[in-house]
Amino acid sequence: MKLINQITPIEEDFSKWYTDVIINGNLIEYGPIKGTMIFKPNSYGIWENITKELNEIIKNKGAQNVYLPLFIPKNLISKEKDHVNGFAPELATITKVGDKKLSEDIYIRPTSEVLFAQLFKSEINSYNDLPKIYNQWSNVVRWETTTNPFLRSTEFLWQEGHTSHSNAEEAIQFTEDMIKIYQQFYKDYLALDVICGKKTEKEKFAGADTTWTIEAMMKDGRALQAATSHYLSQNFSKMFDVSFKDQSNKLVNVYQTSWGLSTRSIGAIIMGHGDNRGIVIPPKIAPIKVIIIEVLANKNKKVKEISNQISNLLQNNNISSKIDDSNKSVGFKASQSEIEGVPIRIEIGPKEIEENKVLVIRRDTLEKYSIQISDILEFINNLLQEIHTNLYNNSKQRLKENLVYCNSYDEFKELIKQQKFVVVPIVSDSFKWEEKIKEETFATSRCILLTNIFDIKEDKCMMTNKVTKNFVLFAKSY
């Protein structure tokens, strides 16, 4: 396979490959401040489609969209000790406006738990007001020391949902429902297979009682936390006095949840599907699903006519398309469409017109098909689904081949060197062991598995030799 010159081969240097792909794929430009980025139409178009599809799913879960302030006063965020300590190194702080020093520091939101708690306090009085389910699409700022576009940036976009419930059981169930929704969304729209589990005490969200996560395997074997859902219990509602009168007129603090998915999902798409030619965008969230390249249109008016007919046909059937009628060479246009990850390319020239056919090329496998113009709509519809299924199956197979089990620390260290996802038996109070493992192997605990993937009910802990039923996924991560 001929490689595109601008892109470092994925096998040679994964990090450089990723940088080449996001720049040459017209996804971003770097912003003026470290860790910031400009979303170009190709990446923002992906995010728009993610927001469109996920927003509908979230609303079907009973959520209403709101928007809360970007700024949080110090006195408000400081009320929840664990929460502020968890975010302290990343908090961007405003101390003055113009030449005037503020009487109180203001933080730019790293997340909005405290703001939602305040909102819930003003709106909830009785059990009749519950459950309260809100979601916002917004930006947040976390002043990361090490940044990487989409994966870990100073400012990023996301949705964050927040709920209040009258009892713990309902709140816990909602938390679990949301992580399953994210897991299904990654499968149905991003064509990525992910592992679902619960974070360890060490890795859970600051201020949460329990954190659920989905972990995706990237093509270099590293893990990416793809979305999270948190059961907050009454941690915030007690601090912010968010309470309601139950049916016996007793005052009770609400039980809360929060959950989110961010533009990190775009990084997951790039590193989960990309190849040496560039990005491969799953069809369901691709801004442009079909690009039409005209060949010698200036010498044959029929080429232009047929291109417009096919483009209009696709657009009228909700398949986004674009005609590349620029004066660049056909080879350049074809290569650029591959770098940018457009799922399907159609090439139309005088030769094809004579045969009443067009040439169709799929981005995932680069297979070519000569298709009758009269059959093009049905063929494109079927091919888009085939591409999605193929991408998902590849992701699923990669995870299956690289997910392994062991109960020996020496074997564990070797498997981590091989960039595997390693499941190990480890005692539940494993905080000090997680620190030791991270220090010696750079692997972190991704989640506690809740399904018996390897059909092992119990085993001796890899670190203590004590019998345990606790199985934890470890991997190097982003």
N, C-alpha and C positions, 0 to 999 in steps of 0.2 A: 504493500500500500504506500503510495506517495504521501509524504507528510507535508503539511503546510509549514513554510519556512519560519513564520513568525512564532510558532508554538514549540516550546521545548518538549521533547517526548516525555510522556507520563512516566515511563520506566526509568528515565534518566534522572529527573529531579521533580518530584511531585509538587513541591512548593512553587518552584519556578513555572511549572506547567500551569498551575492554578492562576498565578499572576498573569501569565501570557493569555490565558483563556478569557479572563474577565476584562482585560484591556482590549484585545483584538476582537472579542465577541461583542464589543460595543455595549457592555453592561454598565461600566462606571467610568468616572473620572475621579481622581483623588481630590478631596476638598482642601481648603487653605489651612486647616488645622489638623494636626496629626489624628488619625483615627476616624476622620470624617470622609464622606464620599458623596459624589453627585450621582444619583440614580439616572441613567440614561433611559430613553424610551424602551429599549429591549428588556432591561431589568425591571423598570417600573411597570411595564406592561405585564410581566409575569406576576408582580405583586398585586396589580389591579385585578387580575383574574383569580388569584388566590383569595383576595378579600371578597370578591363577588360571590364565589362559590361557598367559602367558609361562612360568610356573613349570613347567608340563607340558612345554612345548617344550624348556626348558633341561634338564630331567631326562631327556628322550629323547635328549639329546646326551651323556648319561653323567654329568651333574653330581649331586652330593649336596649338600643344604643344610646349612649350619653357621651358627653365630653367634659372632662374635668381639667382644672388649671394645670399649667406647666410648673408653677412655682409652689413650694411647700415651705412654710415658716419653720424655723428650727424647733420651736416649742411643740409643734404638732408631731413632727417625725421622731422627736426624742422621747415621746411617751412610751413607745414599745422598745425596750432596751435591746433585746436580741436582734430586732429588725434594724435598728440604727447601727449597731455594731457590725452586722453582716454587710452593710453597704458603706460603712464609713470610709474605706480607702478609695471608693469610686464616686463619692458625692461631689458634684460640682457646686460651688458655693458662691453666691452673690453677696458681697459685703458693702458695696457702695454703688450709688447711681450718680453719674456725673462726678462732681467733686464732693458729694455729700455721703458720709458714712452712714449706713443704715443702723437703726437702733437694734435690729435683730437680723441675724444671718438668714438668708433665703436659699433653699436648695432647689436645684433643677431636678425634677422628678426622676428617680431611678426606677420607680414603680409606684403604684398609686394606692396601696393598701390603706394608708392612713387617711387619704382623701376620701376614699369610699366609706371608710368607717365613720367619718364625720358626716357624710351624706346620709348614710343609713340611720345615724342617730337622729337626724332632723326629720326623717320620713317614717320611721317605724315607731308605732305606739302600741298596737294590739296584735294578737296572733292573726287577726284578719288581714293584716298588712303583709303577711309572709306566705310563701317565700318571695323574696325580692331578688330579681335576676337582672343585672346590668352588664353591659359590655361597652368598651370604648376602643376605637381604632386611633392610635396616637403614636407619637415619638417619645423616646426616653433617652436619658443621657447617663452613661456610666463611664467614668474617666479611667479606662483600662490602661494598664502600663504596656501591655503587648497587644497590638491590634492586627487584624486581618480582615479585609473587606467581606462583609456579610456574616462572617463567623464570630468576630469579636470586635466591635467598633464602638467608638466614643458615643455616637448617636445612631440609633436604629429605629425601625418602625415595627409595630406589632399590634396585636389585639390583646387586651387583657380583660378577662371577665371576672366579675365579683358577685357573690351571692350571700344572702342571709337567710337562715332557716330557723324553724322553731325547735328542732331537735337534732341531735348528733347523727342519728341513723340516716335521716334524709340528706344531710349535708355530706356525709361520707359517701352515700350512694351517688350524689351529684358529682363529687370529685372523681369517682371511678368512671362514671358515665362519660365525663369530658375527656379523660385520657383515652378511652376507647374510641371516642369520636375522632380525636386527633390521629390515632393509629389507623382508623379506617380512611381518614382523609388522605394520609400519606399514601396509602395503597391505591385509592380510587382516583386521585388527582395527580399526585407526584410520582406514582409508579415506583415507590420505594417500600421495601419490606423493613419493618422495624421491630425491635424487642421492647415489650412493655413490662415495667416492673416498678418497685418502690425504692426510693432513695434510702440509703443508710442514714443513721442519725447524724453522722459527720457531714453528709452531702446534702441534706434536706434544706429547703428554702428557709432563710432567716425569719423566724416568727411563726413557722408552720408546725403543726402537730405531725403531719405526714405529707410527703411529697411523692407523687407519682410521675413517672417519666417515660418517654419513648426514646430509644437510642437507635440511631441509624449507623450502619457501617459504610464508611467511605471506601473508595477504590484503593486507598493506600493502607487499609486495615484499621484506621483510627475510628474512634467513635465520635458521633456528634449528637449532643443532646438536642432532640428535634422539637420537643414541646413538653410542657409540664402542667400538672394540675395539683393544687395544694389544698389539703384540709387544714384550715386555720383554727378549728375548734372555737374556743371563746377567747383566744389569746388577744385579739384586737378588740373584741367587743367589751371585754372587761376593762381594758385600758382606756377605751373611749366611751365607756358607759352606753353601749348600744344595747338597749333592752326593750322588752315588750311585756305586756300583761297577758298571761296565759288565760285559759278558760276558767280557772279558779281565781282569777284576778291577782295572781302572784306575779311579781316582777322577775323576769328571767332574761339573762344575756343571750343574744342570738348566737347561732353557730354559723361560721362563715367559710367560704371557699374562695380561691382565686385560681385562674388558669390562663395560659397564654401560648401563642405561637407567633414567631417573629420573622423578619426578613432573613434570619439565619437559614430558613427553609430554602432560600435561593442558593445559598452555599451548598446545602445538601443535594440539590438538583445537579449543580455543576460537578461536585466531587463524587456523586453517586452514579451519574450517567455519562459524563464527559469522556472524550477520547482524544487521540492525537490530532484530530481535525478540528476540535473545539468543543462547544457546548452541545448537548443533546437535550432539547426541551421536550418534556412530555406533552403530547398533543392537547390535553384538556386544559392546560394553563399556558399554552404558547400564545404570545400576542399575535403572531402571524402563523397560521397553520400551514398555509400553502404559498409558496412564492412561484411566480410564473416568469420564466426567462424567455424573452423573445430573441430569435435568431434571424438575422438579416431582415428585420421588419421594415427597414428603410427601402428594401428592394422588392418587398412583397406585401402589399396592403392587406392581403388575406390573413397574414400572420397576426397583424395588429387586431384585425376584426375577430378572429377566433380567440385570441388572448382575452379581449374584453368580454366576449360571450361567456367564456369559462369562468372568468373572475366574477362576473355578475351572477352567474348560476351558483357559484359557491357562496358568495356573500348572501344571496337570497335564501340560502339554506343554512345560515348561521355558521358557515365555515369561513373564518377570516382569511383573506388572501391579499396578495400585493403583486403588482406587475413591475418587474425591474426592467424598465425600458431605457436605462441609462446607456451612454455611449461607451461604456467599458466593455472589455472583451467577455465573451461567453464564459471562458475559463475562469476569469477573475470573479464574475458574478456567481458562478456555481460554487467556487471555493469560499467566497464570503458568506453565502447562504449556509454552508456547512459549518463555518466558524461560529456563526450566530445561532446555530442549532435549530433552524426552521425544519419542522418535522417532514415536510414533503416539498419536493421541487418538481415543477413541470417545465419541460423545455419544448418550445414550439418553433419550428422553422419550416421553410418551403418544402423540404423533404417529407416532413410529417404531414403537412397540409395535403400534399398529393395523395397520401395514403389514408387521409381522413383519420389520422391518429395523432397522439401526443406521446412524448417520452416522460415517464413518471419515475422519480428517484426518491427512495425513502432514506431519511437521514440516519436511522439507527444502524442499518446494515449496508447501506449504499447499493442495495439491489435496484435494478432497472426494469421497467415494464413498458411495453409498447401497448397503449390502450386506445380503443376506438373512442372518438370524441363523444359519441352518443352514450357511452357507458361510464363516462368520467365521474359523474356525481356518486353513483353507487360504489364505484371502485375506491374513490377517495374516502368515503365514509367508512368502508370496511378496512381500508389500509390504516386509517388513523387509530382504529380500535386495535388492529394487529400490532402497531408500533407500541401502543401503551402496554399491551399484554406482554410483548417481548421484553420491554424495559423492566417491567415488574418481575417477570420470571428470571431475568438476569440478576436482578438485585436479590431476589429470594435465594437463588442458587449460590451466589457469592457468600451470603450470610450462612447458608447451610454448610458450605465447604470450609468456612473459617471459624465456625463456632465450635469450641472444643471443651472437654471436661478433663480436669485432673485434680488430684489431691496431694500432690508432692510439690513442695515449694521450689525445689531444684528444677523440676519439669516445668513448673509455672513460669519461671524466669526465662527459660528457653523459648517457650511458646509466645511469651510477650515480645521477645526479640524478633520473632517471626511475624509480628503484627497480627496476632490472632485475638479473637474475642474469647476469653477464658473464663469458664464457670468453675468456681471452687467452693467446697464446703468450708464455711468459716463461722465461728461463733458469733452470735448476734451482738454481743458487746465488743465489737471488733475495732473500736476507734484507734487504739494504739497500733493494731496490726495494719490498719489502712495506712497510717503514717509511715510505718516501716516499709511497706510494699511500695508506696509512692516514692520514697526516698531512694530505694534500691533498684527500682525497675522503671520509674516514671509512669507506671500504670495507676489508674484511679478506679475506685468502685463506681460502676455505672448504675447498677440497680440490684435489688434483691429479686430474684426470679420468683414469680408467683404461680407459674405453670411448670410441671415436672418434665422439662424438655428431654432429659436424659434417662428418665424412668428410674431415678435413684431416690429412695425415700429418706435415707439418712446415710451419713458417712462420718469419718473422723475429720475434724477440722484440720485444714492444711497447716495452721500455725501452732495449735495447742494440743492436737491429737484427741481432743474431747469430742464425743459423739454429738453431732448437730444435724438439724433438719433445715438449716439456713444455707441457701446456695446463692452466691453473689457473683455477678458478672463484672469482670475487670477488663480494662483495655486502656491503651494510650488514647488520648482524646484531644479534641480541639476546644 
